[in-house]
Amino acid sequence: MYEVLVNAAETLRKKIGADFEPEIGLVLGTGLGQLADKLQDKVEVSYGELPDFPVSTVQSHAGKFLAGTLEGKKVLVMQGRFHYYEGYSLQQVVMPIRVMGLLGIRHLVVTNAAGGLAPAMETGEVMLITDHINMLGDSPLCGPNIDQLGPRFPDMHEAYAPKTNALIRVLALEEGIRLHEGVYAAVMGPALETAAEYRYIRTIGADAVGMSTVPEVLAAKHMGIPCTGFSAITDLGVPGKMHAVSLQDVLEAAEQSGQILERLLLKLMKVL
């Protein structure tokens, strides 16, 4: 696997330019791809152009890397990600994170669409992730450890950089943004949760639930890369607020959350 990752990283470096040294990796989740339009000097590389690389099979995920400058920072963007429910192994799901790490990113920012579990949440709002719960029943770190990337037993204390989170709280106040914060739980999907599952996940300590992000953060932390995460609240698993949800509902709510996230991320890029 290490040779596969190195080969993919070298191929991507050639396509984005050998002199481009990314500082920040950014993962844009469901319905949150509009931030990519803000990139300057943008170079696009489809995942399918990289050797032995998976491709996105989800309609709402573009499936490409974007390299460019955002608020003065050199950024490598994943416009669309891979999910466990697509049939990929978690080792395949985190390949883009590994590749970005090999190219030298110093911070990973992940975003996702999630179901809100806290009673105060509404669709179209944003949650800052402070911790996570892995309910996938698997980990991208299972199997032989890739010693060139990180240790066998990486510590996950402070999985989401607390100093960066403290800074984000200040930025949200400055922007007048109503920012929730809490624990994100990752489940396999692709079906949305039942009412009983929502109650259970809330009971064990989660404030939002989705189908991504945790494997990516595990892979990044394994490589010693600090992480920051945001959830766009696209549906609600709160008693009295639950109703049937379609993909179109999720995309519309993600677009609303995306406008808030865009303001916050642009501010963050200036100081990260």
C-alpha positions in Angstrom: 0.0 0.0 0.0 2.8 2.4 0.8 4.2 2.1 -2.7 0.7 2.7 -4.2 0.4 5.8 -2.1 3.8 7.1 -3.1 3.1 6.5 -6.8 -0.3 8.3 -6.5 1.4 11.2 -4.7 4.2 11.5 -7.2 1.6 11.5 -10.1 -0.5 14.2 -8.4 2.6 16.3 -7.8 3.5 16.2 -11.4 0.0 17.3 -12.4 -0.4 20.2 -10.0 3.2 21.3 -10.4 6.4 20.2 -8.6 6.8 23.7 -7.1 3.3 23.7 -5.5 3.7 22.8 -1.8 0.3 22.5 -0.1 -0.1 23.8 3.4 -3.7 22.8 4.1 -5.8 19.9 3.0 -9.5 20.6 2.8 -12.2 17.9 2.3 -15.5 19.2 1.0 -18.5 17.0 1.8 -21.9 16.6 0.4 -23.3 19.8 -1.1 -20.3 21.8 0.2 -18.3 22.0 -3.0 -19.0 25.7 -3.8 -15.9 26.9 -1.8 -13.8 25.5 -4.6 -15.0 28.4 -6.8 -12.9 30.7 -4.5 -9.6 29.0 -5.3 -7.1 31.1 -7.3 -4.7 29.6 -9.9 -6.8 26.4 -9.7 -5.6 23.1 -11.1 -8.0 20.2 -11.3 -7.1 16.5 -11.2 -9.8 13.8 -11.4 -9.3 10.9 -9.0 -9.4 8.6 -12.0 -6.2 10.2 -13.4 -4.2 8.8 -10.4 -2.9 5.2 -10.6 -4.7 2.6 -8.4 -7.0 5.3 -7.0 -10.7 4.8 -6.2 -13.3 7.1 -7.8 -16.4 8.7 -6.3 -19.6 6.9 -7.0 -22.0 9.3 -5.2 -23.9 11.8 -7.4 -23.2 14.8 -5.1 -19.5 14.3 -5.0 -17.4 15.7 -7.9 -14.5 13.3 -7.4 -11.4 15.4 -8.0 -8.4 17.1 -6.3 -8.1 20.9 -6.7 -4.9 22.7 -6.0 -4.8 26.4 -5.6 -4.5 29.4 -3.3 -7.2 30.4 -0.8 -6.8 33.6 1.2 -3.0 33.4 0.6 -2.7 29.8 1.7 -1.7 27.0 -0.7 -4.5 24.5 -0.4 -5.1 21.0 -1.7 -8.9 20.3 -1.9 -10.8 17.1 -2.1 -14.0 18.0 -4.0 -15.9 14.8 -3.1 -14.7 11.9 -0.9 -15.1 8.1 -0.7 -17.4 6.3 1.8 -17.3 2.9 3.3 -20.9 2.2 2.0 -19.6 2.5 -1.6 -17.9 -0.8 -1.1 -14.4 0.5 -0.6 -12.2 -0.6 2.3 -11.4 2.0 4.8 -7.8 1.8 3.6 -9.0 2.9 0.2 -11.3 5.6 1.7 -8.3 7.3 3.3 -6.0 7.2 0.3 -6.5 10.8 -0.6 -5.7 11.9 3.0 -2.5 9.8 2.9 -1.6 11.3 -0.4 -2.1 14.8 0.8 0.0 14.0 3.8 2.8 12.7 1.6 2.6 16.0 -0.3 3.3 17.9 2.9 0.0 19.3 4.2 0.4 20.7 7.8 -3.3 20.8 8.7 -6.4 18.9 7.6 -9.9 20.6 7.5 -12.8 18.2 7.0 -16.4 19.0 6.4 -19.5 16.8 6.1 -23.2 16.7 6.0 -24.7 15.3 9.1 -27.9 14.7 11.0 -28.2 17.0 14.1 -29.1 15.3 17.4 -29.0 18.2 19.8 -32.4 19.8 20.5 -31.1 23.3 19.8 -30.0 22.5 16.3 -31.8 23.5 13.1 -31.1 22.4 9.5 -28.8 24.8 7.6 -26.6 25.4 10.7 -23.0 24.4 11.4 -21.4 22.3 14.1 -17.7 22.5 15.1 -16.5 19.0 15.8 -14.8 18.6 19.1 -14.5 14.8 19.2 -15.8 11.8 17.5 -17.2 8.2 18.0 -16.3 5.5 15.5 -19.4 3.3 15.0 -18.2 1.9 11.6 -17.0 -1.3 13.2 -13.7 -0.9 11.3 -10.6 1.4 11.1 -8.3 2.4 8.3 -5.4 1.6 10.7 -6.4 -2.2 10.8 -4.0 -4.6 9.2 -0.2 -4.3 8.9 0.9 -0.9 10.1 2.6 1.4 7.5 5.6 2.3 9.6 6.7 5.0 7.1 3.4 6.9 7.8 3.0 6.6 11.6 3.1 4.4 14.7 1.2 1.2 15.3 -0.9 2.8 18.2 -1.4 6.5 17.5 -2.8 8.6 20.3 -6.2 10.1 19.6 -6.4 12.4 22.6 -7.4 15.8 21.2 -8.3 14.4 17.8 -9.5 17.8 16.7 -7.0 20.6 17.4 -8.2 22.4 20.5 -6.2 25.6 19.9 -7.7 25.9 16.4 -11.2 25.2 17.7 -10.7 28.0 20.3 -9.7 30.3 17.4 -12.8 29.3 15.4 -15.1 30.2 18.3 -13.6 33.7 18.2 -14.0 33.9 14.4 -17.6 32.8 14.6 -18.4 35.5 17.2 -16.7 38.1 15.0 -18.8 37.0 12.0 -22.0 36.8 14.1 -22.3 33.1 13.2 -24.4 30.8 15.4 -22.0 27.9 15.8 -22.9 24.7 17.5 -20.1 22.4 18.7 -20.1 18.8 19.8 -19.3 15.1 19.1 -19.7 13.5 15.7 -20.5 9.9 15.3 -19.7 8.0 12.1 -22.0 5.1 11.0 -21.8 2.9 7.9 -24.9 4.0 6.1 -26.1 4.5 3.4 -29.6 4.4 4.9 -30.4 7.3 7.2 -31.0 6.4 10.9 -34.2 5.2 12.4 -35.8 7.1 15.2 -34.5 4.5 17.7 -31.0 4.7 16.2 -31.0 8.5 16.6 -32.1 8.1 20.2 -29.3 5.6 20.8 -26.6 7.6 19.2 -27.6 10.7 21.1 -27.7 8.6 24.4 -24.1 7.4 23.9 -22.8 11.0 23.6 -23.0 12.2 20.0 -24.4 15.6 18.9 -24.4 14.8 15.1 -24.2 11.7 13.0 -22.9 11.0 9.5 -21.2 8.5 7.2 -17.6 9.9 6.8 -14.9 12.0 8.4 -13.8 9.7 11.2 -11.6 7.4 9.0 -10.0 10.5 7.4 -9.2 12.0 10.8 -7.8 8.7 12.0 -5.5 8.5 9.0 -4.4 12.1 9.4 -3.6 11.8 13.1 -1.7 8.6 12.3 0.5 10.8 10.2 0.8 13.5 12.8 -1.4 16.0 11.0 -3.6 18.2 13.2 -7.3 18.2 12.2 -10.3 20.5 12.3 -13.8 19.4 11.4 -17.2 20.9 10.7 -20.7 19.3 10.2 -23.3 21.0 8.0 -26.6 20.1 9.8 -28.8 18.8 6.9 -31.5 16.9 8.8 -32.6 16.4 12.4 -32.8 13.3 14.6 -34.6 15.2 17.3 -38.0 14.1 18.7 -40.7 16.3 17.3 -38.4 17.5 14.4 -37.9 14.2 12.5 -39.4 13.7 9.1 -38.7 11.8 5.9 -35.6 13.2 4.1 -34.6 13.0 0.5 -31.2 13.6 -1.1 -32.5 16.9 -2.4 -33.5 18.0 1.1 -29.9 17.2 2.2 -28.4 19.1 -0.6 -30.6 22.2 -0.1 -29.7 22.3 3.6 -26.0 21.7 2.9 -26.1 24.7 0.5 -27.5 26.9 3.3 -24.9 25.6 5.7 -22.2 25.9 3.1 -22.7 29.7 2.9 -22.0 29.9 6.6 -19.1 27.5 6.4 -17.6 29.5 3.5 -17.5 32.7 5.5 -15.9 30.9 8.5 -13.4 28.9 6.4 -12.2 32.0 4.5 -11.6 33.7 7.8 -9.8 30.6 9.2 -7.5 30.4 6.2 -6.1 33.8 6.9 -5.0 32.9 10.4 -4.4 29.1 10.2 
